[in-house]
């Protein structure tokens, strides 16, 4: 509860004071008018008595009257009309605003700290005005006139007559019955004659004589000579005089409707009207329409009817509209009065009160008391008797009134029932509260028994008040009296004014007794629909009660503040409403009660706006919108519209250059992406552009890593093997995932596209329009040496354009804005400018949506730092420079188009496509290279191959291969160095240089070159990344190179599966065969299976040619048993081909160790030159053997080899092992060339392809199709290092292949056994060393066949001659031993009994192993 | 029965609030918020008397012109507030009590949900249905 300046007792006393009327002659009025004051006004500051007065009550006890105040008013002061009262009160409240910067009272309740204004002066002002404007009522006499001052000027020609006239006038007013209004307390009103003398003007002697005359005529007690105006009016204004009138008159001035403040209020109200009508018709200002503050109430100025001399008296403090100049400059009051005059006036009042008024009152009390005492005994019994007899019908007219309405019951003015009340009132006025209480109490009983409810309520009220005011407090304050009184006033009498007065007093008393909750309840009860202002004030007081309770009820306080604010706003008290809402806001703020918070914010925003505090309004509205509001959509759209309206009006009024920040939609700065370069054209007819990078692509960390690695590789190659230290992969699209520590580089004349992401937190759609970027640019010339004066930062012309973006609710749209730099320098993108508006869905045509322009800054926080300890313990963020690009000098810009680029291929299929390089910049480019994740997938051909490119269209139906018409015959061979195909060493070339004519592309030049593609070996979808690298001809300090990315997807489907096996051929090389060398020949079996699942419409496959490529071996002839040369394979068919392979000539093998021999064995009539571009290219680009075996080729052996190479231990043994292994190693690559007949769209297409099989070990099968790896077994985690593999020794099997043996003998031998019993047959044993080392060989002939069957089947024979041989064979040496076998009888014998042991010459005995026994060598001995 | 059911956290921010005439949501928010003062008053008064065996049900907090507001405080100081239409005179104190008990047990279930983050607004469907059941009966 707000603290009052007065104590409650003082307040009540001051509210009920003796009132004195003033009747002034015109002359006297003129005298006072010189001071700009009327007579009552003149007296007003001196109306409180400083000394004590005394009077005796009927029981002759002395009553002390302390601090009495009297109220002096002009006799004709009219009671205000209710409308006027309302206006007056409203002005009083609005004129009294909380002072700015007053230290507020901080109330701490629980976790709330509230700033609450300690005082509510507007309430006190209201109360004072309210009580003053109370109309005099018939049921009480407290504010009836007790006395009348008759004032006559001493200058009057005949003052005595004038007094006479005034006295008659007074009598007429009181008793003629013409006038209802001025109510008089007692019939014989005290008349007090005042002679007003103007010292500066009048004749003092005359005045004195007149006064003497008066004294004689009216008695000394009733006369007074008041001398004023000691000074001439023209006295200099410099003289400082206290102006006691100002505080009394200021209020009335403030009430004057033409005061500036009221003007402002009126203007504000007009604004409010506009707002409410324009916005949504929410009516908050109904109170204003009925009484407009500017409306001048001229009629009330006409004075009292029919009496011009009295007319002046009507000019009173509260009725000054026309009487005083309505200027805002303060009028000096009392200009003619000196301090002495002030004292005289004070003296006059004192004299009047003590000598005139109090004795008069005392006298009246006595009279009344006597009357009552004399009547008591009689009337009591009489009344009760009559009541008994006549059943309560005391007076007929009263019973009628009672029937109608008990409240309307009126006693005649001189009714005896009223006498006691009169007496009580008199006692009350002179502060004799004991007597007053007993009188009121008696009167109450009487009135109640008469059912005169209004009178009873009045008596109750005053009884309670006098009980409260009794100094000794013999009885507690009867709160129930008050309650009954209020209830009666309100419900029975329907007199809200009286009820309100009663409530105000009661609440004040209750508050003083710390009964806050009762006071609050009382005040809340008094709020009603009929007066918004009253309700607002009372609710506010109630709220203050709640907060002042012992345990403060903060929320109730807040709630009632809101209610009060609402009522204030309805009453048109905008400032008070705003203040209330702001105070309530403190409770609701940030406590999670969002709905309520939003409501308050909204209201604050609205009120602030109408009060021309647009900044506050915007802040409040902003608050509603930025939080994820839980309001319904319609509410949100209302909020939004309101915000936009306010914002618009603010932005229109302010001439600020920088646009303000907009709260909506949320801008996700971190998700901003920046792209450097042009928007990509993806396809252009046949041409398919390189995919490159574009904003539509999602960021993929793995991909980015892959590209960065590719770029690093290609940069390494371009810089001759070393990657520059400061190398950073080029980033075209910067997002939150990329590393933005460095300033990105953009090229002049190439656009920079910024994508900003918005999120709409509302449920209603938002429209964004006219988006653009705000940026800063510092020009710099990078071609000049650094140190040049950087140009002034400027904002050069921009090309930011984006259509209207409609932000659908809850979804994040993104806008792409483009900047095109024209100069080199440093650019900084600062913020996004846009117009925000609502989306009118239903009737977009009728009302154009309002758009407001504002901006939001793009502030990107870098990633959190986490390297040093300091950074780990605190939260620090690194810089993020993605929006601060450096504009570099022009660079070439390459565009790559692919022509006839397939999307699906068979595995191994060869396709010729074209690629076009276009330099779209104005700068020549050079050093074009390409790096790829799948280098085996494509080739540009070797430099040697003829590059006479026909156009892509012309070569469409030709074979990709170079062919020659040759009948199938012995393989044609060709020696090719891998270097020719850009392959050096075993590593696969991931970077290929692109052969450009003249080494570069000039500005605007285009070049088409062929590109061969080969379907990947494994089926499925393959993602192939190309990274094109190029440089500028001129070196650019900032940007050394540029790259272009392309990502292709190839769907590979199964074609053929080729399995090949090699085995040693046991047949002896034909003696003297020119092309044979040392018996090194092998049989190669090639199994080809059509594994195509015919989805692609592949009818059949033709094996066209089988070629070999190896450094040591070559295919020699086709030794297919069947004559089927052109093997065709329908679906799921399998074919077998058999070839003989021979070792290449040694000398060639030695001299061209790095060269490969290509041997072509064509099965048809066309030979494909496998050693030329597409075929050999892909051969060299095939997966290296180590990679191929990953696909599952010859698992055992290859693994073994690898493991050996990994273990460097065991010197001699290792050598042995190597040598031993070499014997069984073949390094033969088979290339199977095929044609597939495909029907597609009723057209037959011929597809070509090649498959590679790498044979590595004799006897092991190799496969072209990477076999599906068996499900990878889970690898156990090993915590100990692996046991080193045991020093491997060559296995027996491998050792047994050191030597190849062969027996030569006649198949059948005729021998005449009868003639000669012993048959001797010469047998040649050929031993050939397969290894590259010297081998010691022991041949043991003694050995018998151990197998029992052979014993049974065959007879025995013996070897003749030396039974054991020891030989030494040099690498690849062939030796022949001539043996003799001796047979005893005819039969079939197995000659394969010799056992051959071999060991390496260097190694010890341990390696001696029996060699693989040869095939059973059967000989037939015939007897002839 | 109820026109508004609210669950308020210990720190006096709403965990759950639902009312039947949705257009009057704001009013109920204010009502419930204001009732917290009375709840606090009652709790502090009761707390002095019997700290151990505190009755969770607080009874009628205060009547307004149109509604009656009832309160309930769990031992963890979570408040339940049920607003009932004043015109509904058939409602007995015991029924209100049982409504609160039901509400409490359902709230306990919500709290026991390991995926519920204490202090978050309640979005449990089962809780919602319990509340709906209380509200539906009224209409």
Boltz contact constraints between the chains, C-beta under 6 A:
constraints:
  - contact:
      token1: [A, 553]
      token2: [B, 37]
      max_distance: 6.0
  - contact:
      token1: [A, 555]
      token2: [B, 33]
      max_distance: 6.0
  - contact:
      token1: [A, 555]
      token2: [B, 34]
      max_distance: 6.0
  - contact:
      token1: [A, 555]
      token2: [B, 36]
      max_distance: 6.0
  - contact:
      token1: [A, 555]
      token2: [B, 37]
      max_distance: 6.0
  - contact:
      token1: [A, 556]
      token2: [B, 34]
      max_distance: 6.0
  - contact:
      token1: [A, 556]
      token2: [B, 37]
      max_distance: 6.0
  - contact:
      token1: [A, 559]
      token2: [B, 30]
      max_distance: 6.0
  - contact:
      token1: [A, 559]
      token2: [B, 34]
      max_distance: 6.0
  - contact:
      token1: [A, 591]
      token2: [B, 13]
      max_distance: 6.0
  - contact:
      token1: [A, 592]
      token2: [B, 13]
      max_distance: 6.0
  - contact:
      token1: [A, 592]
      token2: [B, 14]
      max_distance: 6.0
  - contact:
      token1: [A, 593]
      token2: [B, 29]
      max_distance: 6.0
  - contact:
      token1: [A, 593]
      token2: [B, 33]
      max_distance: 6.0
  - contact:
      token1: [A, 595]
      token2: [B, 26]
      max_distance: 6.0
  - contact:
      token1: [A, 595]
      token2: [B, 29]
      max_distance: 6.0
  - contact:
      token1: [A, 596]
      token2: [B, 29]
      max_distance: 6.0
  - contact:
      token1: [A, 596]
      token2: [B, 30]
      max_distance: 6.0
  - contact:
      token1: [A, 599]
      token2: [B, 26]
      max_distance: 6.0
